[in-house]
């Protein structure tokens, strides 16, 4: 993660995170964006991008898909686990399937290379306007000894990593995004298993028990993953 510390030409546009592995293009983007009034943070790979998004709280992300460590689509998935920050893909991949895939994962716009700088600026401003609203959630939720990293889809207890199945993670992630609030059991079934499972409440009992065994100090007397009989589940801080 890096910053371009040149002074703003037109201050107040917002903060943009540029994720691009080509050093020359990354620098050119940073110079042009700053000249148009943006506060610029840059990242050269996917992991640095996720770190920067969590610590710098950008107003919009410009994301290349062809990164050296993670595919850009994985970065979109990581971001969408915890934040609604607008993501404008900037990629040489012009195939329609690539565009549809990125947009389906949660990208807000898709610009193909080569591109016109004025068009990119207009798209960034439009993405920020559309996203105007509540501040994004935090990337990491801490609950007692638990540290739930929504961006990287990881959880640790007392500093030790806890291995969860994809379904266990989806259940925990949903509760973490509604920390301290009751999530109705129908909503859990719908979002974790799908609309066809809204009446399959036995799944909830099985997976809640599995999560408590992995996350609670005393699974028989849970302090954090609580059940309200007949209503739903709450992850208490």
C-alpha positions in Angstrom: 0.0 0.0 0.0 1.3 3.4 -0.9 0.3 7.0 -1.1 1.1 9.8 -3.6 1.8 12.8 -1.4 1.7 15.5 -4.1 -0.8 18.3 -3.2 -4.4 18.1 -4.5 -5.3 20.2 -7.4 -9.0 20.2 -6.5 -9.4 19.0 -2.9 -12.5 17.2 -1.6 -13.4 14.7 -4.4 -12.8 11.7 -2.1 -10.4 8.9 -1.5 -9.7 6.3 -4.1 -7.9 3.0 -3.8 -6.1 2.0 -7.0 -5.3 -1.7 -7.3 -2.9 -2.2 -10.2 0.2 -4.4 -10.6 1.7 -2.5 -13.5 4.0 0.1 -11.8 3.9 2.6 -14.7 0.1 2.5 -15.0 -0.4 2.6 -11.3 1.7 5.8 -11.1 0.0 7.4 -14.0 -3.4 6.7 -12.5 -2.3 8.1 -9.2 -0.9 11.3 -10.8 -4.0 11.9 -12.9 -6.5 11.1 -10.1 -4.7 13.4 -7.7 -4.7 16.2 -10.3 -8.5 15.7 -10.4 -8.8 16.2 -6.7 -8.7 12.6 -5.4 -6.8 11.5 -2.3 -5.0 8.4 -3.7 -4.0 5.2 -2.0 -2.4 2.4 -4.2 -1.9 -1.3 -3.9 0.1 -3.6 -6.2 -1.7 -6.9 -5.3 -4.9 -8.3 -3.9 -3.8 -8.9 -0.3 -2.4 -5.3 -0.1 -5.7 -4.1 -1.6 -7.8 -5.8 1.1 -5.5 -4.4 3.8 -5.8 -0.9 2.4 -9.6 -1.1 2.1 -9.8 -2.1 5.7 -7.4 0.6 7.1 -7.9 3.5 4.6 -11.7 3.3 4.1 -11.7 4.5 0.5 -14.8 6.1 -1.1 -14.2 4.0 -4.2 -11.9 1.3 -5.5 -10.4 1.0 -9.0 -9.5 -2.6 -9.5 -7.5 -4.5 -12.1 -8.5 -8.2 -12.4 -5.1 -9.5 -13.4 -3.2 -9.3 -10.1 -0.1 -11.4 -9.2 -1.4 -13.1 -6.0 -5.2 -13.1 -6.2 -7.5 -12.8 -9.1 -9.4 -9.5 -9.0 -12.7 -11.4 -8.6 -11.4 -12.8 -5.3 -10.7 -9.2 -4.2 -14.3 -8.3 -5.0 -15.5 -11.3 -3.0 -13.3 -10.3 -0.1 -14.6 -6.8 -0.1 -18.2 -7.7 -0.4 -17.9 -9.9 2.7 -17.9 -6.7 4.8 -18.3 -3.5 2.8 -20.4 -1.9 0.1 -17.6 0.5 -1.1 -18.1 1.0 -4.9 -15.7 -1.1 -7.0 -14.9 0.1 -10.6 -13.1 -2.7 -12.5 -10.4 -1.5 -14.9 -9.3 -4.4 -16.9 -7.9 -5.6 -20.3 -10.4 -8.4 -20.2 -13.0 -7.4 -22.7 -15.0 -10.6 -22.9 -18.6 -10.3 -22.0 -18.4 -13.2 -19.6 -15.7 -11.5 -17.6 -17.8 -8.4 -17.3 -20.9 -10.3 -16.2 -18.9 -12.3 -13.7 -17.4 -9.3 -12.1 -20.7 -7.4 -11.9 -22.5 -10.5 -10.5 -19.9 -10.7 -7.7 -20.6 -7.1 -6.7 -18.5 -4.8 -8.9 -20.4 -1.5 -9.6 -18.9 -0.7 -13.0 -16.5 -2.1 -15.6 -14.1 -0.1 -17.8 -11.9 -1.9 -20.4 -8.3 -0.9 -21.2 -7.3 1.1 -23.1 -9.5 3.8 -21.6 -10.1 7.6 -21.6 -9.1 9.2 -18.3 -12.1 11.6 -18.5 -14.5 8.7 -18.8 -12.9 6.9 -15.8 -13.2 10.1 -13.7 -16.9 10.4 -14.6 -17.5 6.8 -13.7 -15.8 7.1 -10.4 -17.8 10.2 -9.5 -21.0 8.4 -10.5 -20.1 5.4 -8.4 -19.5 7.5 -5.4 -22.8 9.4 -5.8 -24.7 6.2 -6.1 -23.1 4.8 -3.0 -23.7 7.9 -0.8 -25.3 6.7 2.4 -24.3 5.0 5.7 -20.6 4.5 6.5 -19.3 1.0 5.7 -19.1 -1.7 8.3 -15.8 -2.6 10.0 -13.7 -5.3 8.3 -13.0 -7.1 11.6 -15.5 -8.0 14.2 -14.2 -8.8 17.7 -16.4 -10.8 20.1 -14.7 -11.8 23.3 -11.7 -14.0 22.3 -13.1 -14.3 18.8 -11.7 -12.2 15.9 -13.8 -12.5 12.8 -12.1 -11.1 9.7 -15.0 -10.5 7.2 -12.7 -9.5 4.4 -10.5 -12.6 4.4 -13.2 -14.9 5.6 -11.2 -16.1 8.7 -11.9 -16.5 12.3 -9.5 -17.0 15.3 -10.1 -17.7 18.9 -7.5 -16.5 21.4 -5.1 -16.0 18.5 -5.5 -19.5 17.1 -7.1 -20.0 13.7 -10.4 -21.8 13.7 -11.3 -23.9 10.6 -14.9 -23.6 9.5 -16.7 -25.2 6.7 -18.1 -22.9 4.0 -21.6 -23.3 5.5 -20.4 -22.6 9.1 -18.6 -19.5 7.8 -21.7 -18.2 6.0 -23.8 -18.7 9.2 -21.3 -16.9 11.3 -20.7 -14.1 8.8 -24.4 -13.3 8.6 -24.6 -13.1 12.4 -21.4 -11.0 12.6 -22.8 -8.5 10.0 -25.8 -8.1 12.4 -23.8 -8.0 15.6 -25.9 -7.7 18.7 -29.2 -8.0 16.7 -31.5 -10.9 16.4 -31.4 -12.5 12.9 -34.7 -14.4 12.2 -34.2 -18.1 11.6 -36.0 -17.8 8.2 -33.5 -15.1 7.1 -30.6 -17.4 8.2 -32.0 -20.3 6.2 -32.7 -18.1 3.2 -29.3 -16.4 3.1 -27.1 -19.4 4.0 -28.9 -22.3 2.4 -31.3 -20.6 -0.1 -35.0 -19.8 -0.4 -36.1 -23.4 -0.8 -34.8 -24.2 2.8 -36.8 -21.6 4.8 -38.7 -24.3 6.7 -35.7 -26.6 7.3 -35.1 -25.4 10.9 -33.2 -28.6 11.9 -30.2 -27.3 9.8 -30.0 -24.4 12.2 -29.8 -26.5 15.3 -27.1 -28.7 13.8 -24.9 -25.9 12.6 -25.4 -23.7 15.6 -24.2 -26.6 17.8 -21.1 -27.1 15.5 -20.2 -23.5 15.7 -20.5 -23.4 19.5 -18.2 -26.4 19.8 -15.6 -24.5 17.7 -16.1 -21.0 19.1 -17.4 -21.1 22.6 -15.4 -21.8 25.7 -18.3 -23.8 27.1 -20.6 -24.8 24.3 -23.3 -26.0 26.7 -23.4 -22.4 28.1 -22.8 -20.2 25.2 -22.0 -16.5 25.8 -21.9 -15.2 22.3 -23.9 -17.4 19.8 -27.3 -17.2 21.4 -30.7 -18.8 20.4 -34.0 -17.1 20.9 -36.3 -20.2 20.7 -38.8 -19.9 17.9 -37.3 -16.6 16.6 -33.7 -16.8 15.6 -30.0 -16.2 16.5 -27.9 -13.4 17.9 -24.1 -13.0 18.0 -23.6 -11.1 21.2 -20.4 -9.0 21.7 
